[in-house]
Amino acid sequence: MLELANDRRRFGSPRLHELLRREELVQNHKRTERIYQEENLSVRTRKRVKRPSHARIVQAGPAGPDEQWAM
């Protein structure tokens, strides 16, 4: 399991379990999950980049007095 986890770093335990099942090495997904945790394996979370939901429009300021009033 460590070899597969090192080769495919973005694979979590469910995907590693499928690979091991194709090679007919495991049958029980709970056992795979337990071994995965015992080996201190985990998929690292990527930092989320916040993006604005829409383009910001800059409003033009008043050109002279008494063109814009506050409420």
PQR file with spaces between the fields and no chain letter, atoms N, CA, C, O and H, PARSE charges and radii, in Angstrom:
ATOM       1  N    MET     1       0.823   -1.184    0.000 -0.4000 1.5000
ATOM       2  CA   MET     1       0.000    0.000    0.000 -0.0000 2.0000
ATOM       3  C    MET     1       0.869    1.251    0.000  0.5500 1.7000
ATOM       4  O    MET     1       0.522    2.234   -0.654 -0.5500 1.4000
ATOM       5  N    LEU     2       1.984    1.239    0.712 -0.4000 1.5000
ATOM       6  CA   LEU     2       2.855    2.401    0.748 -0.0000 2.0000
ATOM       7  C    LEU     2       3.412    2.722   -0.640  0.5500 1.7000
ATOM       8  O    LEU     2       3.547    3.892   -0.999 -0.5500 1.4000
ATOM       9  H    LEU     2       2.266    0.440    1.243  0.4000 1.0000
ATOM      10  N    GLU     3       3.736    1.686   -1.423 -0.4000 1.5000
ATOM      11  CA   GLU     3       4.234    1.916   -2.780 -0.0000 2.0000
ATOM      12  C    GLU     3       3.194    2.611   -3.630  0.5500 1.7000
ATOM      13  O    GLU     3       3.499    3.579   -4.327 -0.5500 1.4000
ATOM      14  H    GLU     3       3.626    0.735   -1.132  0.4000 1.0000
ATOM      15  N    LEU     4       1.955    2.119   -3.576 -0.4000 1.5000
ATOM      16  CA   LEU     4       0.883    2.731   -4.359 -0.0000 2.0000
ATOM      17  C    LEU     4       0.611    4.162   -3.898  0.5500 1.7000
ATOM      18  O    LEU     4       0.380    5.050   -4.719 -0.5500 1.4000
ATOM      19  H    LEU     4       1.707    1.333   -3.010  0.4000 1.0000
ATOM      20  N    ALA     5       0.638    4.384   -2.584 -0.4000 1.5000
ATOM      21  CA   ALA     5       0.375    5.720   -2.050 -0.0000 2.0000
ATOM      22  C    ALA     5       1.482    6.697   -2.445  0.5500 1.7000
ATOM      23  O    ALA     5       1.212    7.873   -2.689 -0.5500 1.4000
ATOM      24  H    ALA     5       0.826    3.663   -1.917  0.4000 1.0000
ATOM      25  N    ASN     6       2.723    6.219   -2.509 -0.4000 1.5000
ATOM      26  CA   ASN     6       3.819    7.097   -2.919 -0.0000 2.0000
ATOM      27  C    ASN     6       3.782    7.375   -4.413  0.5500 1.7000
ATOM      28  O    ASN     6       4.126    8.474   -4.848 -0.5500 1.4000
ATOM      29  H    ASN     6       2.943    5.264   -2.311  0.4000 1.0000
ATOM      30  N    ASP     7       3.367    6.388   -5.205 -0.4000 1.5000
ATOM      31  CA   ASP     7       3.267    6.586   -6.658 -0.0000 2.0000
ATOM      32  C    ASP     7       2.129    7.517   -7.005  0.5500 1.7000
ATOM      33  O    ASP     7       2.255    8.348   -7.905 -0.5500 1.4000
ATOM      34  H    ASP     7       3.087    5.496   -4.852  0.4000 1.0000
ATOM      35  N    ARG     8       1.017    7.387   -6.301 -0.4000 1.5000
ATOM      36  CA   ARG     8      -0.182    8.167   -6.600 -0.0000 2.0000
ATOM      37  C    ARG     8      -0.584    8.953   -5.349  0.5500 1.7000
ATOM      38  O    ARG     8      -1.416    8.506   -4.559 -0.5500 1.4000
ATOM      39  H    ARG     8       0.914    6.712   -5.570  0.4000 1.0000
ATOM      40  N    ARG     9       0.014   10.116   -5.189 -0.4000 1.5000
ATOM      41  CA   ARG     9      -0.179   10.891   -3.959 -0.0000 2.0000
ATOM      42  C    ARG     9      -1.580   11.478   -3.834  0.5500 1.7000
ATOM      43  O    ARG     9      -2.027   11.756   -2.721 -0.5500 1.4000
ATOM      44  H    ARG     9       0.689   10.480   -5.831  0.4000 1.0000
ATOM      45  N    ARG    10      -2.277   11.673   -4.937 -0.4000 1.5000
ATOM      46  CA   ARG    10      -3.614   12.262   -4.893 -0.0000 2.0000
ATOM      47  C    ARG    10      -4.704   11.218   -4.691  0.5500 1.7000
ATOM      48  O    ARG    10      -5.885   11.567   -4.685 -0.5500 1.4000
ATOM      49  H    ARG    10      -1.914   11.447   -5.841  0.4000 1.0000
ATOM      50  N    PHE    11      -4.347    9.958   -4.528 -0.4000 1.5000
ATOM      51  CA   PHE    11      -5.343    8.906   -4.321 -0.0000 2.0000
ATOM      52  C    PHE    11      -5.586    8.737   -2.834  0.5500 1.7000
ATOM      53  O    PHE    11      -4.639    8.644   -2.053 -0.5500 1.4000
ATOM      54  H    PHE    11      -3.388    9.675   -4.533  0.4000 1.0000
ATOM      55  N    GLY    12      -6.843    8.698   -2.441 -0.4000 1.5000
ATOM      56  CA   GLY    12      -7.200    8.419   -1.060 -0.0000 2.0000
ATOM      57  C    GLY    12      -7.387    6.923   -0.864  0.5500 1.7000
ATOM      58  O    GLY    12      -7.074    6.131   -1.753 -0.5500 1.4000
ATOM      59  H    GLY    12      -7.612    8.774   -3.076  0.4000 1.0000
ATOM      60  N    SER    13      -7.892    6.540    0.288 -0.4000 1.5000
ATOM      61  CA   SER    13      -8.053    5.112    0.578 -0.0000 2.0000
ATOM      62  C    SER    13      -9.065    4.428   -0.336  0.5500 1.7000
ATOM      63  O    SER    13      -8.824    3.277   -0.702 -0.5500 1.4000
ATOM      64  H    SER    13      -8.146    7.184    1.010  0.4000 1.0000
ATOM      65  N    PRO    14     -10.194    5.054   -0.738 -0.5600 1.5000
ATOM      66  CA   PRO    14     -11.110    4.344   -1.641  0.2800 2.0000
ATOM      67  C    PRO    14     -10.487    4.013   -2.995  0.5500 1.7000
ATOM      68  O    PRO    14     -10.705    2.923   -3.525 -0.5500 1.4000
ATOM      69  N    ARG    15      -9.727    4.927   -3.551 -0.4000 1.5000
ATOM      70  CA   ARG    15      -9.110    4.666   -4.851 -0.0000 2.0000
ATOM      71  C    ARG    15      -7.963    3.677   -4.730  0.5500 1.7000
ATOM      72  O    ARG    15      -7.754    2.859   -5.627 -0.5500 1.4000
ATOM      73  H    ARG    15      -9.551    5.813   -3.120  0.4000 1.0000
ATOM      74  N    LEU    16      -7.218    3.740   -3.632 -0.4000 1.5000
ATOM      75  CA   LEU    16      -6.166    2.748   -3.408 -0.0000 2.0000
ATOM      76  C    LEU    16      -6.773    1.370   -3.217  0.5500 1.7000
ATOM      77  O    LEU    16      -6.213    0.371   -3.667 -0.5500 1.4000
ATOM      78  H    LEU    16      -7.388    4.404   -2.903  0.4000 1.0000
ATOM      79  N    HIS    17      -7.926    1.317   -2.547 -0.4000 1.5000
ATOM      80  CA   HIS    17      -8.600    0.036   -2.351 -0.0000 2.0000
ATOM      81  C    HIS    17      -8.996   -0.577   -3.692  0.5500 1.7000
ATOM      82  O    HIS    17      -8.857   -1.785   -3.884 -0.5500 1.4000
ATOM      83  H    HIS    17      -8.381    2.129   -2.182  0.4000 1.0000
ATOM      84  N    GLU    18      -9.488    0.248   -4.626 -0.4000 1.5000
ATOM      85  CA   GLU    18      -9.849   -0.256   -5.951 -0.0000 2.0000
ATOM      86  C    GLU    18      -8.634   -0.810   -6.680  0.5500 1.7000
ATOM      87  O    GLU    18      -8.723   -1.847   -7.338 -0.5500 1.4000
ATOM      88  H    GLU    18      -9.600    1.230   -4.470  0.4000 1.0000
ATOM      89  N    LEU    19      -7.493   -0.124   -6.568 -0.4000 1.5000
ATOM      90  CA   LEU    19      -6.276   -0.625   -7.209 -0.0000 2.0000
ATOM      91  C    LEU    19      -5.844   -1.954   -6.602  0.5500 1.7000
ATOM      92  O    LEU    19      -5.459   -2.875   -7.322 -0.5500 1.4000
ATOM      93  H    LEU    19      -7.420    0.718   -6.034  0.4000 1.0000
ATOM      94  N    LEU    20      -5.907   -2.051   -5.281 -0.4000 1.5000
ATOM      95  CA   LEU    20      -5.529   -3.298   -4.611 -0.0000 2.0000
ATOM      96  C    LEU    20      -6.510   -4.418   -4.941  0.5500 1.7000
ATOM      97  O    LEU    20      -6.121   -5.582   -5.037 -0.5500 1.4000
ATOM      98  H    LEU    20      -6.220   -1.303   -4.696  0.4000 1.0000
ATOM      99  N    ARG    21      -7.791   -4.062   -5.116 -0.4000 1.5000
ATOM     100  CA   ARG    21      -8.779   -5.078   -5.459 -0.0000 2.0000
ATOM     101  C    ARG    21      -8.569   -5.603   -6.871  0.5500 1.7000
ATOM     102  O    ARG    21      -8.771   -6.790   -7.124 -0.5500 1.4000
ATOM     103  H    ARG    21      -8.107   -3.117   -5.038  0.4000 1.0000
ATOM     104  N    ARG    22      -8.169   -4.739   -7.791 -0.4000 1.5000
ATOM     105  CA   ARG    22      -7.883   -5.186   -9.154 -0.0000 2.0000
ATOM     106  C    ARG    22      -6.714   -6.153   -9.195  0.5500 1.7000
ATOM     107  O    ARG    22      -6.678   -7.061  -10.025 -0.5500 1.4000
ATOM     108  H    ARG    22      -8.005   -3.774   -7.585  0.4000 1.0000
ATOM     109  N    GLU    23      -5.753   -5.957   -8.292 -0.4000 1.5000
ATOM     110  CA   GLU    23      -4.609   -6.865   -8.197 -0.0000 2.0000
ATOM     111  C    GLU    23      -4.934   -8.085   -7.334  0.5500 1.7000
ATOM     112  O    GLU    23      -4.081   -8.948   -7.128 -0.5500 1.4000
ATOM     113  H    GLU    23      -5.782   -5.219   -7.617  0.4000 1.0000
ATOM     114  N    GLU    24      -6.179   -8.153   -6.827 -0.4000 1.5000
ATOM     115  CA   GLU    24      -6.675   -9.254   -5.985 -0.0000 2.0000
ATOM     116  C    GLU    24      -5.845   -9.423   -4.717  0.5500 1.7000
ATOM     117  O    GLU    24      -5.534  -10.541   -4.305 -0.5500 1.4000
ATOM     118  H    GLU    24      -6.872   -7.452   -6.995  0.4000 1.0000
ATOM     119  N    LEU    25      -5.488   -8.276   -4.096 -0.4000 1.5000
ATOM     120  CA   LEU    25      -4.731   -8.312   -2.846 -0.0000 2.0000
ATOM     121  C    LEU    25      -5.615   -8.128   -1.624  0.5500 1.7000
ATOM     122  O    LEU    25      -5.246   -8.567   -0.535 -0.5500 1.4000
ATOM     123  H    LEU    25      -5.740   -7.368   -4.430  0.4000 1.0000
ATOM     124  N    VAL    26      -6.771   -7.491   -1.774 -0.4000 1.5000
ATOM     125  CA   VAL    26      -7.661   -7.260   -0.638 -0.0000 2.0000
ATOM     126  C    VAL    26      -9.103   -7.521   -1.054  0.5500 1.7000
ATOM     127  O    VAL    26      -9.428   -7.545   -2.241 -0.5500 1.4000
ATOM     128  H    VAL    26      -7.070   -7.135   -2.659  0.4000 1.0000
ATOM     129  N    GLN    27      -9.954   -7.714   -0.060 -0.4000 1.5000
ATOM     130  CA   GLN    27     -11.382   -7.885   -0.279 -0.0000 2.0000
ATOM     131  C    GLN    27     -12.199   -6.896    0.544  0.5500 1.7000
ATOM     132  O    GLN    27     -13.237   -6.416    0.087 -0.5500 1.4000
ATOM     133  H    GLN    27      -9.690   -7.695    0.904  0.4000 1.0000
ATOM     134  N    ASN    28     -11.736   -6.589    1.759 -0.4000 1.5000
ATOM     135  CA   ASN    28     -12.510   -5.822    2.718 -0.0000 2.0000
ATOM     136  C    ASN    28     -12.059   -4.363    2.721  0.5500 1.7000
ATOM     137  O    ASN    28     -10.892   -4.081    2.992 -0.5500 1.4000
ATOM     138  H    ASN    28     -10.893   -6.978    2.130  0.4000 1.0000
ATOM     139  N    HIS    29     -12.972   -3.428    2.421 -0.4000 1.5000
ATOM     140  CA   HIS    29     -12.607   -2.008    2.386 -0.0000 2.0000
ATOM     141  C    HIS    29     -12.328   -1.462    3.775  0.5500 1.7000
ATOM     142  O    HIS    29     -11.569   -0.503    3.915 -0.5500 1.4000
ATOM     143  H    HIS    29     -13.920   -3.657    2.200  0.4000 1.0000
ATOM     144  N    LYS    30     -12.933   -2.061    4.819 -0.4000 1.5000
ATOM     145  CA   LYS    30     -12.679   -1.579    6.173 -0.0000 2.0000
ATOM     146  C    LYS    30     -11.241   -1.901    6.607  0.5500 1.7000
ATOM     147  O    LYS    30     -10.615   -1.121    7.324 -0.5500 1.4000
ATOM     148  H    LYS    30     -13.549   -2.840    4.704  0.4000 1.0000
ATOM     149  N    ARG    31     -10.741   -3.025    6.176 -0.4000 1.5000
ATOM     150  CA   ARG    31      -9.355   -3.387    6.488 -0.0000 2.0000
ATOM     151  C    ARG    31      -8.397   -2.445    5.765  0.5500 1.7000
ATOM     152  O    ARG    31      -7.391   -2.015    6.330 -0.5500 1.4000
ATOM     153  H    ARG    31     -11.250   -3.658    5.593  0.4000 1.0000
ATOM     154  N    THR    32      -8.713   -2.131    4.523 -0.4000 1.5000
ATOM     155  CA   THR    32      -7.888   -1.201    3.758 -0.0000 2.0000
ATOM     156  C    THR    32      -7.859    0.163    4.438  0.5500 1.7000
ATOM     157  O    THR    32      -6.802    0.786    4.540 -0.5500 1.4000
ATOM     158  H    THR    32      -9.529   -2.479    4.063  0.4000 1.0000
ATOM     159  N    GLU    33      -9.004    0.624    4.898 -0.4000 1.5000
ATOM     160  CA   GLU    33      -9.090    1.910    5.590 -0.0000 2.0000
ATOM     161  C    GLU    33      -8.275    1.891    6.885  0.5500 1.7000
ATOM     162  O    GLU    33      -7.591    2.865    7.200 -0.5500 1.4000
ATOM     163  H    GLU    33      -9.863    0.118    4.816  0.4000 1.0000
ATOM     164  N    ARG    34      -8.344    0.807    7.625 -0.4000 1.5000
ATOM     165  CA   ARG    34      -7.598    0.704    8.883 -0.0000 2.0000
ATOM     166  C    ARG    34      -6.088    0.740    8.624  0.5500 1.7000
ATOM     167  O    ARG    34      -5.357    1.427    9.336 -0.5500 1.4000
ATOM     168  H    ARG    34      -8.900    0.016    7.370  0.4000 1.0000
ATOM     169  N    ILE    35      -5.619    0.005    7.611 -0.4000 1.5000
ATOM     170  CA   ILE    35      -4.193   -0.004    7.284 -0.0000 2.0000
ATOM     171  C    ILE    35      -3.754    1.375    6.800  0.5500 1.7000
ATOM     172  O    ILE    35      -2.660    1.837    7.125 -0.5500 1.4000
ATOM     173  H    ILE    35      -6.213   -0.553    7.032  0.4000 1.0000
ATOM     174  N    TYR    36      -4.607    2.021    6.027 -0.4000 1.5000
ATOM     175  CA   TYR    36      -4.324    3.365    5.520 -0.0000 2.0000
ATOM     176  C    TYR    36      -4.095    4.332    6.677  0.5500 1.7000
ATOM     177  O    TYR    36      -3.170    5.144    6.638 -0.5500 1.4000
ATOM     178  H    TYR    36      -5.496    1.645    5.763  0.4000 1.0000
ATOM     179  N    GLN    37      -4.934    4.247    7.702 -0.4000 1.5000
ATOM     180  CA   GLN    37      -4.795    5.130    8.867 -0.0000 2.0000
ATOM     181  C    GLN    37      -3.607    4.746    9.739  0.5500 1.7000
ATOM     182  O    GLN    37      -2.944    5.618   10.300 -0.5500 1.4000
ATOM     183  H    GLN    37      -5.685    3.588    7.734  0.4000 1.0000
ATOM     184  N    GLU    38      -3.332    3.444    9.859 -0.4000 1.5000
ATOM     185  CA   GLU    38      -2.193    3.004   10.669 -0.0000 2.0000
ATOM     186  C    GLU    38      -0.866    3.462   10.066  0.5500 1.7000
ATOM     187  O    GLU    38       0.095    3.715   10.793 -0.5500 1.4000
ATOM     188  H    GLU    38      -3.871    2.736    9.403  0.4000 1.0000
ATOM     189  N    GLU    39      -0.816    3.566    8.748 -0.4000 1.5000
ATOM     190  CA   GLU    39       0.395    4.028    8.070 -0.0000 2.0000
ATOM     191  C    GLU    39       0.501    5.555    8.063  0.5500 1.7000
ATOM     192  O    GLU    39       1.434    6.112    7.483 -0.5500 1.4000
ATOM     193  H    GLU    39      -1.597    3.360    8.158  0.4000 1.0000
ATOM     194  N    ASN    40      -0.460    6.234    8.712 -0.4000 1.5000
ATOM     195  CA   ASN    40      -0.520    7.707    8.768 -0.0000 2.0000
ATOM     196  C    ASN    40      -0.538    8.330    7.376  0.5500 1.7000
ATOM     197  O    ASN    40       0.110    9.347    7.130 -0.5500 1.4000
ATOM     198  H    ASN    40      -1.217    5.782    9.183  0.4000 1.0000
ATOM     199  N    LEU    41      -1.285    7.710    6.476 -0.4000 1.5000
ATOM     200  CA   LEU    41      -1.435    8.238    5.128 -0.0000 2.0000
ATOM     201  C    LEU    41      -2.648    9.146    5.082  0.5500 1.7000
ATOM     202  O    LEU    41      -3.652    8.894    5.749 -0.5500 1.4000
ATOM     203  H    LEU    41      -1.812    6.884    6.675  0.4000 1.0000
ATOM     204  N    SER    42      -2.551   10.187    4.303 -0.4000 1.5000
ATOM     205  CA   SER    42      -3.693   11.061    4.080 -0.0000 2.0000
ATOM     206  C    SER    42      -3.416   11.887    2.842  0.5500 1.7000
ATOM     207  O    SER    42      -2.263   12.134    2.488 -0.5500 1.4000
ATOM     208  H    SER    42      -1.736   10.392    3.762  0.4000 1.0000
ATOM     209  N    VAL    43      -4.484   12.311    2.189 -0.4000 1.5000
ATOM     210  CA   VAL    43      -4.351   13.188    1.042 -0.0000 2.0000
ATOM     211  C    VAL    43      -4.314   14.610    1.574  0.5500 1.7000
ATOM     212  O    VAL    43      -5.207   15.025    2.313 -0.5500 1.4000
ATOM     213  H    VAL    43      -5.420   12.110    2.476  0.4000 1.0000
ATOM     214  N    ARG    44      -3.297   15.348    1.204 -0.4000 1.5000
ATOM     215  CA   ARG    44      -3.179   16.713    1.695 -0.0000 2.0000
ATOM     216  C    ARG    44      -4.192   17.599    0.996  0.5500 1.7000
ATOM     217  O    ARG    44      -4.394   17.502   -0.215 -0.5500 1.4000
ATOM     218  H    ARG    44      -2.572   15.011    0.604  0.4000 1.0000
ATOM     219  N    THR    45      -4.821   18.457    1.766 -0.4000 1.5000
ATOM     220  CA   THR    45      -5.812   19.356    1.191 -0.0000 2.0000
ATOM     221  C    THR    45      -5.098   20.542    0.553  0.5500 1.7000
ATOM     222  O    THR    45      -4.118   21.059    1.091 -0.5500 1.4000
ATOM     223  H    THR    45      -4.657   18.536    2.750  0.4000 1.0000
ATOM     224  N    ARG    46      -5.596   20.956   -0.579 -0.4000 1.5000
ATOM     225  CA   ARG    46      -5.013   22.093   -1.269 -0.0000 2.0000
ATOM     226  C    ARG    46      -5.619   23.383   -0.731  0.5500 1.7000
ATOM     227  O    ARG    46      -6.784   23.419   -0.335 -0.5500 1.4000
ATOM     228  H    ARG    46      -6.392   20.536   -1.016  0.4000 1.0000
ATOM     229  N    LYS    47      -4.816   24.438   -0.724 -0.4000 1.5000
ATOM     230  CA   LYS    47      -5.301   25.724   -0.257 -0.0000 2.0000
ATOM     231  C    LYS    47      -6.278   26.290   -1.282  0.5500 1.7000
ATOM     232  O    LYS    47      -5.991   26.306   -2.479 -0.5500 1.4000
ATOM     233  H    LYS    47      -3.870   24.409   -1.047  0.4000 1.0000
ATOM     234  N    ARG    48      -7.415   26.747   -0.814 -0.4000 1.5000
ATOM     235  CA   ARG    48      -8.453   27.267   -1.694 -0.0000 2.0000
ATOM     236  C    ARG    48      -8.152   28.716   -2.054  0.5500 1.7000
ATOM     237  O    ARG    48      -7.837   29.533   -1.189 -0.5500 1.4000
ATOM     238  H    ARG    48      -7.648   26.734    0.158  0.4000 1.0000
ATOM     239  N    VAL    49      -8.254   29.018   -3.332 -0.4000 1.5000
ATOM     240  CA   VAL    49      -8.037   30.385   -3.804 -0.0000 2.0000
ATOM     241  C    VAL    49      -9.397   31.047   -3.931  0.5500 1.7000
ATOM     242  O    VAL    49     -10.249   30.589   -4.692 -0.5500 1.4000
ATOM     243  H    VAL    49      -8.510   28.354   -4.035  0.4000 1.0000
ATOM     244  N    LYS    50      -9.602   32.138   -3.178 -0.4000 1.5000
ATOM     245  CA   LYS    50     -10.876   32.842   -3.257 -0.0000 2.0000
ATOM     246  C    LYS    50     -10.860   33.781   -4.452  0.5500 1.7000
ATOM     247  O    LYS    50      -9.914   34.540   -4.664 -0.5500 1.4000
ATOM     248  H    LYS    50      -8.910   32.511   -2.560  0.4000 1.0000
ATOM     249  N    ARG    51     -11.931   33.706   -5.221 -0.4000 1.5000
ATOM     250  CA   ARG    51     -12.049   34.564   -6.385 -0.0000 2.0000
ATOM     251  C    ARG    51     -13.323   35.375   -6.257  0.5500 1.7000
ATOM     252  O    ARG    51     -14.290   34.897   -5.664 -0.5500 1.4000
ATOM     253  H    ARG    51     -12.699   33.090   -5.049  0.4000 1.0000
ATOM     254  N    PRO    52     -13.355   36.580   -6.789 -0.5600 1.5000
ATOM     255  CA   PRO    52     -14.582   37.380   -6.701  0.2800 2.0000
ATOM     256  C    PRO    52     -15.700   36.734   -7.508  0.5500 1.7000
ATOM     257  O    PRO    52     -15.456   36.133   -8.554 -0.5500 1.4000
ATOM     258  N    SER    53     -16.924   36.862   -7.015 -0.4000 1.5000
ATOM     259  CA   SER    53     -18.051   36.229   -7.673 -0.0000 2.0000
ATOM     260  C    SER    53     -18.444   36.953   -8.953  0.5500 1.7000
ATOM     261  O    SER    53     -19.025   36.341   -9.849 -0.5500 1.4000
ATOM     262  H    SER    53     -17.122   37.350   -6.165  0.4000 1.0000
ATOM     263  N    HIS    54     -18.145   38.226   -9.055 -0.4000 1.5000
ATOM     264  CA   HIS    54     -18.467   38.988  -10.265 -0.0000 2.0000
ATOM     265  C    HIS    54     -17.494   40.166  -10.390  0.5500 1.7000
ATOM     266  O    HIS    54     -16.791   40.511   -9.441 -0.5500 1.4000
ATOM     267  H    HIS    54     -17.673   38.724   -8.327  0.4000 1.0000
ATOM     268  N    ALA    55     -17.471   40.761  -11.559 -0.4000 1.5000
ATOM     269  CA   ALA    55     -16.571   41.881  -11.792 -0.0000 2.0000
ATOM     270  C    ALA    55     -17.075   43.118  -11.046  0.5500 1.7000
ATOM     271  O    ALA    55     -18.272   43.407  -11.050 -0.5500 1.4000
ATOM     272  H    ALA    55     -18.043   40.481  -12.330  0.4000 1.0000
ATOM     273  N    ARG    56     -16.182   43.823  -10.427 -0.4000 1.5000
ATOM     274  CA   ARG    56     -16.532   45.031   -9.683 -0.0000 2.0000
ATOM     275  C    ARG    56     -16.582   46.223  -10.650  0.5500 1.7000
ATOM     276  O    ARG    56     -15.691   46.394  -11.481 -0.5500 1.4000
ATOM     277  H    ARG    56     -15.210   43.588  -10.424  0.4000 1.0000
ATOM     278  N    ILE    57     -17.611   47.025  -10.532 -0.4000 1.5000
ATOM     279  CA   ILE    57     -17.757   48.205  -11.367 -0.0000 2.0000
ATOM     280  C    ILE    57     -17.542   49.434  -10.486  0.5500 1.7000
ATOM     281  O    ILE    57     -18.239   49.629   -9.490 -0.5500 1.4000
ATOM     282  H    ILE    57     -18.335   46.887   -9.857  0.4000 1.0000
ATOM     283  N    VAL    58     -16.584   50.244  -10.863 -0.4000 1.5000
ATOM     284  CA   VAL    58     -16.285   51.456  -10.106 -0.0000 2.0000
ATOM     285  C    VAL    58     -17.209   52.554  -10.615  0.5500 1.7000
ATOM     286  O    VAL    58     -17.211   52.880  -11.802 -0.5500 1.4000
ATOM     287  H    VAL    58     -16.018   50.086  -11.672  0.4000 1.0000
ATOM     288  N    GLN    59     -17.987   53.114   -9.710 -0.4000 1.5000
ATOM     289  CA   GLN    59     -18.915   54.157  -10.105 -0.0000 2.0000
ATOM     290  C    GLN    59     -18.197   55.494  -10.198  0.5500 1.7000
ATOM     291  O    GLN    59     -17.330   55.820   -9.387 -0.5500 1.4000
ATOM     292  H    GLN    59     -17.985   52.849   -8.745  0.4000 1.0000
ATOM     293  N    ALA    60     -18.579   56.243  -11.193 -0.4000 1.5000
ATOM     294  CA   ALA    60     -17.964   57.551  -11.377 -0.0000 2.0000
ATOM     295  C    ALA    60     -18.445   58.500  -10.275  0.5500 1.7000
ATOM     296  O    ALA    60     -19.612   58.474   -9.886 -0.5500 1.4000
ATOM     297  H    ALA    60     -19.283   55.979  -11.852  0.4000 1.0000
ATOM     298  N    GLY    61     -17.553   59.314   -9.794 -0.4000 1.5000
ATOM     299  CA   GLY    61     -17.894   60.284   -8.761 -0.0000 2.0000
ATOM     300  C    GLY    61     -18.620   61.483   -9.362  0.5500 1.7000
ATOM     301  O    GLY    61     -18.689   61.620  -10.583 -0.5500 1.4000
ATOM     302  H    GLY    61     -16.605   59.336  -10.111  0.4000 1.0000
ATOM     303  N    PRO    62     -19.144   62.324   -8.534 -0.5600 1.5000
ATOM     304  CA   PRO    62     -19.859   63.498   -9.045  0.2800 2.0000
ATOM     305  C    PRO    62     -18.892   64.464   -9.739  0.5500 1.7000
ATOM     306  O    PRO    62     -17.758   64.662   -9.305 -0.5500 1.4000
ATOM     307  N    ALA    63     -19.377   65.050  -10.818 -0.4000 1.5000
ATOM     308  CA   ALA    63     -18.546   65.988  -11.572 -0.0000 2.0000
ATOM     309  C    ALA    63     -18.583   67.387  -10.958  0.5500 1.7000
ATOM     310  O    ALA    63     -17.639   68.164  -11.104 -0.5500 1.4000
ATOM     311  H    ALA    63     -20.299   64.890  -11.171  0.4000 1.0000
ATOM     312  N    GLY    64     -19.675   67.694  -10.276 -0.4000 1.5000
ATOM     313  CA   GLY    64     -19.782   69.027   -9.689 -0.0000 2.0000
ATOM     314  C    GLY    64     -20.618   68.980   -8.435  0.5500 1.7000
ATOM     315  O    GLY    64     -21.059   67.899   -8.044 -0.5500 1.4000
ATOM     316  H    GLY    64     -20.441   67.063  -10.158  0.4000 1.0000
ATOM     317  N    PRO    65     -20.852   70.079   -7.800 -0.5600 1.5000
ATOM     318  CA   PRO    65     -21.662   70.105   -6.580  0.2800 2.0000
ATOM     319  C    PRO    65     -23.127   69.797   -6.884  0.5500 1.7000
ATOM     320  O    PRO    65     -23.624   70.087   -7.973 -0.5500 1.4000
ATOM     321  N    ASP    66     -23.804   69.208   -5.911 -0.4000 1.5000
ATOM     322  CA   ASP    66     -25.230   68.868   -5.968 -0.0000 2.0000
ATOM     323  C    ASP    66     -25.579   67.831   -7.047  0.5500 1.7000
ATOM     324  O    ASP    66     -26.724   67.787   -7.497 -0.5500 1.4000
ATOM     325  H    ASP    66     -23.401   68.972   -5.026  0.4000 1.0000
ATOM     326  N    GLU    67     -24.636   67.010   -7.463 -0.4000 1.5000
ATOM     327  CA   GLU    67     -24.962   65.954   -8.429 -0.0000 2.0000
ATOM     328  C    GLU    67     -25.244   64.631   -7.724  0.5500 1.7000
ATOM     329  O    GLU    67     -25.908   63.764   -8.293 -0.5500 1.4000
ATOM     330  H    GLU    67     -23.706   67.046   -7.098  0.4000 1.0000
ATOM     331  N    GLN    68     -24.762   64.461   -6.516 -0.4000 1.5000
ATOM     332  CA   GLN    68     -24.956   63.194   -5.795 -0.0000 2.0000
ATOM     333  C    GLN    68     -25.376   63.522   -4.369  0.5500 1.7000
ATOM     334  O    GLN    68     -24.741   64.320   -3.679 -0.5500 1.4000
ATOM     335  H    GLN    68     -24.224   65.165   -6.053  0.4000 1.0000
ATOM     336  N    TRP    69     -26.474   62.877   -3.944 -0.4000 1.5000
ATOM     337  CA   TRP    69     -26.995   63.105   -2.608 -0.0000 2.0000
ATOM     338  C    TRP    69     -26.961   61.821   -1.810  0.5500 1.7000
ATOM     339  O    TRP    69     -27.188   60.741   -2.355 -0.5500 1.4000
ATOM     340  H    TRP    69     -26.990   62.229   -4.504  0.4000 1.0000
ATOM     341  N    ALA    70     -26.680   61.928   -0.526 -0.4000 1.5000
ATOM     342  CA   ALA    70     -26.731   60.767    0.364 -0.0000 2.0000
ATOM     343  C    ALA    70     -28.115   60.676    0.972  0.5500 1.7000
ATOM     344  O    ALA    70     -28.782   61.687    1.187 -0.5500 1.4000
ATOM     345  H    ALA    70     -26.496   62.806   -0.083  0.4000 1.0000
ATOM     346  N    MET    71     -28.537   59.454    1.248 -0.4000 1.5000
ATOM     347  CA   MET    71     -29.860   59.270    1.828 -0.0000 2.0000
ATOM     348  C    MET    71     -29.732   58.969    3.303  0.5500 1.7000
ATOM     349  O    MET    71     -30.740   58.779    3.983 -0.5500 1.4000
ATOM     350  H    MET    71     -27.995   58.632    1.074  0.4000 1.0000
